[in-house]
Amino acid sequence: PPDYMGPKNPNYMDYPYDPVLIDGEYWIFYTNGYNGTGGDTVYRYQGTNIENAVRQPDGVAHFPFRAGYILGGIWYDATAKKLYAPLHDEEAPYDKSVERQIRLASSTDKGLTWKYEGLLLSRDDPKDAPRNPTEYSGLYWEGGDADFHLFVDERGGYFYLYTLNWINPKLGSSAMPFMRYRVARCAIADKMAPGKWWRFYNGSWNEPGVGGKGSYVNAYDVSYNSYVKKYISFNYASGISICDDLSKQNW
């Protein structure tokens, strides 16, 4: 297989790579957030499909935070000739795990260089002191929004980020960790801008992406199926769910 699929991979990765069409060209990108300060090398491949992309000169990304993975989907603005990549970020370690959040980077030269745009989704508001695991009641603490899938709903006019919400056992607890799904959206017209993301909570989209509340939903890897005319999600443990209206998240 191509080296981004098999043992010839030049960079250890426990996360997916991102394919994207750029003006009719097929590209693949990925980076390991811990490979250097904030993620240095961005691996770039170009071809005609997912099986024959060839490695191109590496890109460079210096992000001003602990870790930044390109892993859950990239959007290309064909009008502005610009790539937008949400970033999986792992921050301060807590109780043998980490606090996770999602940031944004962009590129105007097909991934050779990247600009940090800002914070999209986080458990805590940066203006407040971060919550310590001991402040949570019970056996668990919340690890934040993590590994995600980007879905661009051109029919409805929104970007959606479906995220894993990590629920971690406190230090010394014998409880098992588990994960639930949450979702936030941003109007396509706002081009993923920080401050323009809103979480789905109790049937509405009124909670901010940074520091806001979010309800759990039963969806993660979402696409639209034109045959059944519904949105379909493939979830962990081989679960499948369907939805008629993403504004209602009625999975």
N, C-alpha and C positions, 0 to 999 in steps of 0.2 A: 504493500500500500504506500501512498505518499507519506513523506516523513511526518506530516502533521497528523497522521492517523495511526502511526505505528511506532515501533521501538527506535527508529532513526530520528525521532523527534529531538530537535536540538535543545529543547527546554522542557524540563520536567513540568507536567501540567496535570492537575486533577480537576480540570474544568473544560468546557467546550470552546472551540474556536468559532469565530464569527465570519460567515460568508456574506457578501454584499455585492450588488451590481453597481458599478460606477460607470455611467455613460456606456452601457452595453458590455463592459468588461467584467469578468468574474474575478472577485478578489476574496482573499481570506486573511484575517488578522487575528493575532492573539498576543498577550503579554502576561508574564507572571509578576504580580505585584511585589513579590519579595525578592525579585531578581535585581538587586541594586536599590538605590534610594528612591522609593516610591515607584519602582518599575522603570528600568532603563531601556531595554531592548524590546522593540515591537516587531514581531515576526510578520512578514508580508509575503503573500503568494498570489500569483496571477495566472489564470488559465481560462478555459471555456466552460468547465463544470467542476463539481466537487471532487472528482477523481484525478484530474490531471493538472492541477495548479502547480506552478513552479516557483521556487523561492526567489524573491526579489531582494534588492538591497534592504537591509534592516532599517526600521525606523527608530526614533528615539523619543522617549517620553519621560520627563522629569516632573513628577507630581509632588506638590508640597504637603504630603501626608504619608502615613505609615506604609500603606500598601494600596495598589490600584490595579486590579485585573480588568482587562477587556475580555468579557466572557459571555454576556447575555443578550447580545443583539446590537447591531449598528444600523443607523438610518442615514441615508445619503440624500441631501437636498440638491436635486439636479439643477435647480435654478441658481442657487448660490455656489454650486460646486464645492459643497462642504460636507464632511463626515461628522456625525454626532455619535459618540459612544458613551453610554452609561457605564460607570465603573463600580465594580465590587470592591469595597474598601474594608479592611480589617484593622480596627483601632485597638485601644488599650486592652491588654489581656486581663480577664477576670476569671477566677476559679477554674483554671485550666482551659479556658475558652477565650473568645474575643467579643468585643462589641462590633457589630457590623452596620454599615451604612452604604448609601449609594450616591456617587458623585457623577460629574459629567466632564468629558473632554471632547475636543473637536480638532479636526484637521482639514486643511485646505490643499494639501499636496499628496493625497492618496496615502496618508498614514506615515509619511517620512518624519514629520514633526507634529507634536500634539500640544494643544493649549488647554490648560485647566480652566473650566468654566464656573464651577461652584458645586455646592451641596444640594442634592435633590431630595433624598429621603433619609431621615435619621430618627432614632428612638427619642433622643433628647435634643432640646434646642441648645445650640452652642452658646447662647447668652446665659444659660443656666449651668449650674454645677452638674456634672454627670451623675446619674444615680448609681449607687453601689449595690451589688447583689444582696447585701444584708438588709437593704431597705425594703425588699419585697417580702410579702407574707408567704407562708407555706414553704414548700421544699424547692421551689424553682425561682429563677430570675429570667428576665427577657433579654435575649442577646441581640435584638434589633433585626432590621430588614437586611436580607443577605442575598445569596445566589438568586438570580432573577431571570425572567424571560420578558423581552420587549415584544409587544404586539402593536403594530401600526394599523389602526382601524380607519382606513381611508373612507369607508362607507359612512362612518359616524363622525369623523373629523377629530379623532383623539389618538394620542399615544397612551398605551397602558403598560405599566410595569407590574407584573405579577411576581411577588417576592416570597421567599421562605422566611418565616418568622421563627427564629430559634428560641426554644424554651429549654433552658439549661438547668440541671440540678445544682443546688448550692453545694459548696465544698463540704465534703464529709457525708453528703446524702447518698443513699443507695438507689435513689430514683433514677429512672432512665430518661435521657433527653428525648425530646420529640420536636416536630416541626409542624407549623400550620401555614396556610397561605393568606396573604393580604394583597391588596391592589391599590395603586394610585394612578391618576391620569393627568394628562396635560393636553391642551388643545394643540393640534398640529400647527396652527397659525402662530403659536408661541414658541415653536422650535425647541422644545425641551428645556426652556430657560429655567434656571434656579428661581424659586419663589412662585412658579406657575403650576406646581404640582399639588394635587388635592387627593386626599385619601377617601376611600369609601368607608363610611361609618354609619351604622344604623339606617341604611337605606338612602343616604345622601352623600354628597361630595363636598362637604364643608370644612373638613379638617385639613390643616396644612400638611404638606409632605414632611417638613422639618418640625419635629416635636409634637405632631398631631396624633390623634387616636385613630385606630383602624379596626374594622370588623374582619373576622375571618371569612374567607370565601372558599369554595370548593373548585378552584381552578388554578393552573400554573402554566402549562405550555399550551398556549391558545392559538387557534387559527380559525378562519372562516371556511365552512364547507358549502360550496355552491350547490351541491347535489341535494343535501337535506335542508339547505337554507337556514343553517344554524351555526352558532359558534361552538367549537368543540375543543375540549381541553384534555390532554394526556397528562396524568398526574403520577406522583410517586406510587409505588406498589401496584402499578398497572391499572390504576383507576382511570375511568373515562367519564367526563361530565359534559352536558350540553346546556346552551343558554340561548334564549331568544333575543335578549336586550341587554347589552353591556352596561347601559346606564343604570339598570336595575340589579345587575349581577345575580340574576335568578337561575343559578346553576342547579 
